[in-house]
């Protein structure tokens, strides 16, 4: 599924040629050290595998917004809930 999408855009991936100099001595198969399209396909496959892998760690669930408001109203430390929010 990933291969056809990337092979259709190989001209765009040619801009990544300079990265091949950086990975010249990396412990990779020669195919990945010489072809940016093959390297990109392999990296995307590894990223999808890592994202979908079951690690046994439960997903983080944040409390609903109403809980965050009630925490602030009762002066409980809820600064971790709003961290990074923009107003």
N, C-alpha and C positions, 0 to 999 in steps of 0.2 A: 504494500500500500504506500509506503514512503518512497520506495525506489522510483516509480513512474513520475511522481511529483518533482523530485529533484533532478532526474535525468532530463526532464522537459525544460529545466532552467539551468543547464550546464554553463551557458554563457555568463550568467550572473555569478556562478560559483568560481569562474575563472579569476575573479578579483581576489580570491583567497589564496592564490598561488604563493604569495610571500610567506604564508604560514608553513609551507613545506620546508623552507630553510630552517625554521625553528625546530621542527620535529625530525630532522634528518637523522639524528642519532638516537631517536626514541626507540624503545623496545617494541616496535609495532611491525606487523607484516609489511613487506615491501609495497604491496598494493596500496595500503593506507598512507605510506610515506611518499607516494608518488602521484596520487590521484585525489584531488580535493573533494570530488563528488563522492567517492567511495568512503573517504574519511568522514564527511558530513553525514552520510547515510548511517555509518556505524555509530557515530556519536548520538544521532537521534534515536537509534534503536536502543542504545544503552540508557539514554535519558528516559525513554518510555518504560523500559524494564525497571529502572530504579524507582520511577514514580508509581508504578503499579505493583511493586513488590510488597508482599505482606511481611512486615518486619516484627509484628507482634506488639508494636507500640500503638496504643489507641490514638485515634485522631483527636486533636485539640478542639474542644467545643467552648465557645465563648457564651457567656450569659446573654439573654435577650436585653435589648436596650432599656426596657422598663426596670429590670433588675439593677442595671447600672445607675439609673436615676435614683432608685430607692436607696442604694448604697451611699450615694453622695448626699442624699437628704438626711441620712442618719449619721453623717460624719464618719463613715467607715472608709478606710483607705481603699479607694477604687481607682487609683491613678493608672494602674496597669490596663484598665479597660479602655481609657481614652487615649492612651499613648499613640501618637502618630496621627490622630484625627485632625482634620482641617476644618476650620469654621469660617 
